[in-house]
Amino acid sequence: MAQQADEISRDDTQDPAPLVQGLHERALEMVRGQFEPQTWQAFWRATIEGHSPTEIAAEMGVSPAAIRKAKSRVLARLRAELGDAAPV
């Protein structure tokens, strides 16, 4: 993954957005299996869907802090996989 990210950043002849998007999607698929379904759902709803931790926590029966922790854990794993190409 890191090698692909380096290639994307060196190749300035094409729009890197589709390549970076594909890299992010593959990384998401790769790390998803490393987390419990509830952790992944909390991350996905907070990060991708943009729901508030308070809203998600109420629906899932956990604390907002647990939602923030789940999001943080998944993002940290993605950053470890992708390095500088990690989503913000």
C-alpha positions as CSV (number, residue, x, y, z in Angstrom):
1,M,0.0,0.0,0.0
2,A,2.8,2.4,0.9
3,Q,4.5,1.7,-2.4
4,Q,1.3,2.5,-4.3
5,A,0.9,5.7,-2.4
6,D,4.4,6.7,-3.3
7,E,3.7,5.9,-7.0
8,I,0.6,8.1,-6.9
9,S,2.5,11.0,-5.4
10,R,5.3,10.7,-8.0
11,D,3.1,10.5,-11.0
12,D,2.0,14.0,-11.8
13,T,0.7,13.3,-15.3
14,Q,-2.8,12.2,-14.2
15,D,-5.4,13.2,-11.7
16,P,-4.5,11.3,-8.5
17,A,-8.0,11.6,-6.9
18,P,-9.4,8.3,-8.4
19,L,-6.2,6.4,-7.5
20,V,-6.2,7.8,-4.0
21,Q,-9.9,6.9,-3.6
22,G,-9.2,3.4,-4.7
23,L,-6.3,3.1,-2.3
24,H,-8.5,4.3,0.6
25,E,-11.3,1.9,-0.4
26,R,-8.9,-1.1,-0.4
27,A,-7.4,0.0,2.9
28,L,-10.9,0.1,4.4
29,E,-11.7,-3.4,3.1
30,M,-8.4,-4.7,4.4
31,V,-8.7,-3.4,8.0
32,R,-12.4,-3.9,8.4
33,G,-11.9,-7.6,9.4
34,Q,-9.6,-6.5,12.2
35,F,-12.4,-4.9,14.2
36,E,-15.5,-6.1,15.9
37,P,-18.7,-5.3,14.0
38,Q,-19.9,-2.8,16.6
39,T,-16.5,-1.0,16.5
40,W,-16.6,-0.8,12.7
41,Q,-20.2,0.4,12.7
42,A,-19.4,3.2,15.2
43,F,-16.4,4.2,13.0
44,W,-18.4,4.1,9.8
45,R,-21.4,6.0,11.1
46,A,-19.2,8.7,12.7
47,T,-16.6,9.1,10.0
48,I,-18.2,8.2,6.7
49,E,-21.8,9.0,7.4
50,G,-21.1,12.0,9.6
51,H,-23.4,11.2,12.5
52,S,-22.6,12.7,15.9
53,P,-21.0,10.4,18.6
54,T,-23.9,11.3,20.9
55,E,-26.5,10.2,18.3
56,I,-24.7,7.0,17.5
57,A,-24.1,6.2,21.2
58,A,-27.8,6.6,22.0
59,E,-28.7,4.2,19.2
60,M,-26.0,1.6,20.1
61,G,-26.4,1.8,23.9
62,V,-22.9,2.9,24.6
63,S,-21.2,6.2,25.7
64,P,-20.2,8.9,23.2
65,A,-16.6,8.3,24.4
66,A,-16.9,4.7,23.2
67,I,-17.8,6.0,19.8
68,R,-14.9,8.4,19.7
69,K,-12.6,5.7,20.8
70,A,-13.8,3.3,18.1
71,K,-13.4,6.0,15.5
72,S,-9.9,6.7,16.7
73,R,-8.8,3.1,16.8
74,V,-9.9,2.5,13.2
75,L,-8.3,5.7,11.9
76,A,-5.1,4.9,13.7
77,R,-5.0,1.5,12.0
78,L,-5.7,3.1,8.6
79,R,-2.9,5.6,9.1
80,A,-0.6,2.7,10.0
81,E,-1.5,1.0,6.7
82,L,-1.5,4.0,4.4
83,G,1.1,6.4,6.0
84,D,0.9,9.8,4.3
85,A,-1.9,8.7,2.0
86,A,-4.3,8.1,4.9
87,P,-7.6,9.9,4.8
88,V,-8.0,12.8,7.3
